């Protein structure tokens, strides 16, 4: 039952990644054609547009949600692959602890970076 719950979260994270990367593709790569997310005009990945989008709170939230979904999806998927190798219980426990610690550290650092960039962009 517990693994089913984790697998469900894994699939949910995959859907979130699919949706947010779809939004990213529209924002960054179709924006030149559509002109939706080019607040400063010109190139969608230009510095002026980057700063203009960075001042929007929703972008910081989306980055953090995408980071969390990608970390969970990737680490859980890798954990599943490793467990299929038939590791002993002690090794599985070590991998669980390692991946949880790495995920928390990476999420904390990524959240700090996204928040810091949002705060810096507010002053620019």
C-alpha positions in Angstrom: 0.0 0.0 0.0 2.8 2.4 0.9 4.6 1.9 -2.4 1.4 2.5 -4.3 1.1 5.8 -2.6 4.6 6.7 -3.6 4.0 5.5 -7.1 0.9 7.7 -7.3 2.9 10.7 -6.2 5.5 9.8 -8.8 2.9 9.8 -11.6 1.4 13.1 -10.3 4.8 14.7 -10.3 5.2 13.5 -13.9 2.0 15.2 -14.9 3.0 18.4 -13.1 6.3 18.4 -15.0 4.5 17.8 -18.3 2.2 20.7 -17.7 4.9 23.1 -16.4 7.3 22.2 -19.2 4.5 22.8 -21.7 4.0 26.2 -20.3 7.7 26.8 -20.5 7.8 25.8 -24.1 5.0 28.2 -24.9 6.5 31.0 -22.8 10.1 30.7 -24.1 9.8 29.2 -27.6 6.4 30.3 -29.0 6.4 33.7 -27.4 8.2 35.2 -30.4 5.3 34.1 -32.6 2.5 34.8 -30.1 4.0 37.7 -28.3 2.3 36.8 -25.0 5.1 36.6 -22.5 7.4 39.2 -23.9 6.8 42.1 -21.5 9.9 44.0 -22.7 9.5 43.1 -26.3 12.2 41.6 -28.5 13.8 38.2 -27.7 11.9 36.0 -25.2 15.2 35.0 -23.5 16.7 38.5 -23.5 17.8 40.0 -20.2 15.0 42.6 -20.2 12.3 40.0 -20.6 14.0 37.8 -18.0 14.0 40.5 -15.4 10.4 41.5 -16.3 9.2 37.9 -15.8 11.3 37.5 -12.6 9.4 40.3 -10.9 6.2 38.3 -11.2 5.6 36.2 -8.1 3.9 33.4 -10.1 7.2 32.6 -11.8 9.0 32.1 -8.5 6.2 29.8 -7.4 6.2 27.8 -10.7 10.0 27.4 -10.5 9.7 26.0 -7.0 6.8 23.7 -7.8 8.7 22.5 -10.9 11.8 21.9 -8.8 9.9 19.9 -6.2 8.1 17.8 -8.8 11.3 17.1 -10.8 13.3 16.2 -7.7 10.7 13.8 -6.5 10.1 12.3 -9.9 13.7 11.8 -10.7 14.9 10.6 -7.3 12.0 8.2 -6.8 12.5 6.9 -10.3 16.2 6.3 -9.7 15.4 4.7 -6.3 13.0 2.3 -8.0 15.6 1.3 -10.6 18.2 0.7 -7.9 15.7 -1.3 -5.8 15.0 -3.6 -8.8 18.7 -4.7 -8.7 17.7 -6.8 -5.6 19.6 -4.8 -3.0 19.6 -5.9 0.6 17.4 -4.1 3.2 20.3 -2.2 4.7 21.3 -0.9 1.3 17.7 0.1 0.5 17.5 1.9 3.8 20.8 3.8 3.1 19.5 4.8 -0.4 16.2 6.0 1.1 18.0 8.2 3.6 20.6 9.4 1.1 17.9 10.4 -1.5 15.7 12.0 1.1 18.6 14.1 2.4 19.8 15.0 -1.1 16.3 15.9 -2.2 15.7 18.1 0.8 19.1 19.9 0.4 18.6 20.4 -3.3 15.0 21.6 -2.8 16.1 24.0 -0.1 19.0 25.4 -2.3 16.7 25.7 -5.3 14.0 27.4 -3.4 16.5 29.8 -1.9 17.9 30.6 -5.4 14.4 31.2 -6.9 13.3 33.3 -3.9 16.6 35.3 -4.0 16.3 36.0 -7.7 12.7 37.1 -7.2 13.8 39.5 -4.4 16.7 40.8 -6.5 14.4 41.4 -9.5 12.0 43.4 -7.4 14.8 45.9 -6.7 16.0 46.1 -10.3 
